Amino acid sequence: MAQEDVFKKIVSHCKEYGFVFPSSDIYDGLAAVYDYGQNGVELKNNIKQYWWQSMVLLHENIVGIDSAIFMHPTIWKASGHVDAFNDPLIDNRDSKKRYRADVLIEDQIAKYEEKIDKEVAKARKRFGDAFDEEKFRQTNPRVLEHQAKRDALHARYSEAMNKMDLDELKQIILDEEIVCPISGTRNWTDVRQFNLMFKTEVGSTADGASTIYLRPETAQGIFVNYLNVQKTGRMKIPFGIAQIGKAFRNEIVARQFIFRMREFEQMEMQFFVKPGTEMDWFKQWKKTRLAWHEALGFGDECYRYHDHEKLAHYANAATDIEFKMPFGFKEVEGIHSRTDFDLSQHAKFSGRKIEYFDPEENRSYTPYVIETSIGVDRMFLSVMCHSYQEEKLENGETRVVLKLPAPLAPVKLAVMPLVKKDGLPEKAHEIMNDLKFHFNCKYEEKDSIGKRYRRMDAIGTPYCITIDHDTLNDNCVTLRDRDTMQQTRVAISDLRALIEDKVSITSLLKKLQ
Ligand code: ATP
């Protein structure tokens, strides 16, 4: 199946099974805004818990906060967002569609890379085991031609972005003959800057009201609380502050479902270090964060680092952790070495001294910062994309199963009486009433057992138990495993120990140690 079709199926599966709904659905939705349903919210909460606990429980020197979405407007002046949080936009006059100029050019670069990959794949097929990929890439004339075009475009694009040369960005689009995917024409407007922050007003009277912004990142809430936390928590450098919360960006192009939203959630951790040690910590956090992703067991080939060449105004090193989505490798998390930019700026704009007195060195300095920043929704999407599977069964049927890592699954155990009579529902409720304190259980008595299993497969429930007539005598149930579909008879008294260990967030956290 084409990857595009797989993605469409995942999107409709998310809606059909109560994971993600378009926002304001009965009013035909609101672009790039989504709601999480009864199963989605559980999966999302589990992702957040996995992240929070990996930060705050596993690190003695990391604490959490929850800062407000509304903040003093000067914060966004200090952080550079008012002046520099812009995307270059371009319109196509025929389709009236708006695009990000940088994304159009990056897609063009990706096209050259795809051409090279196709040549390599063809050659691999032709030469079989004898294929020397490195040599092929270095010598094949067609590959070299694509590579040269790609490199030239990349160099020109990087320079234009670094200088934010809007005329040059437009010229690249014209020279590369990039067309609008809707109208197919090259009738482009000039490239303009577009600030991504949403504005609103605070205060009840029109003249007394002042403009404030919906935060475009949670990080600034951490920086402006640095002194509060450091002092009240008696924190010693190096230490980190973690936060999970909503962020808002007026994205020019909303694409790919929950990948790019206008309202989304971030999990950010700012790690304050001694100046001069930031590169070591940057490397360390790159490793730590990749290990967090890999512990989910999707396979190391699903991830790659993408080091930034164009650095944000505040950074001296940056990398993304990209995940293999059905639409290519895409950023899920950013790790940035933010220098002392933010704290220094807030010191300047607030007039407060924001420093750390290092007792070992007997001097004060402005700490440097390593940031790890991951989008909850993008993480959710990556988990969904990897877990959605269609399996051909021996009887010729297809089952749709979400092979979610058990600790992230919305429901851990479905409790099913074989029939709705003979005391089986009562027995089932008795078991559920005991287990529900330990993990999320769902009672299911409608339809045949087969149909009930399918429903649970579709929402990724790792275990189901069936209560039958024998249960009333032997106190055993049939335990069915989602992935192997194997059924085993187990004592009710053993259920908790058998399941809890596999479905707890702790089991994931232990892999990180
Ligand atoms: P992109 O280049 O895709 O716009 P970014 O580099 O601007 O992302 P950051 O500012 O580094 O993103 O934000 C950190 C993380 O927040 C990203 O890795 C991503 O997971 C998430 N994120 C950013 N923008 C959005 C969005 N519009 N919708 C959903 N998640 C987002």
Residues whose N, C-alpha, C, O or C-beta is under 5 A from the ligand:
A	BS01	ATP	R249 E251 I258 F259 R260 M261 F264 E331 V332 E333 G334 S373 I374 G375 D377 R378
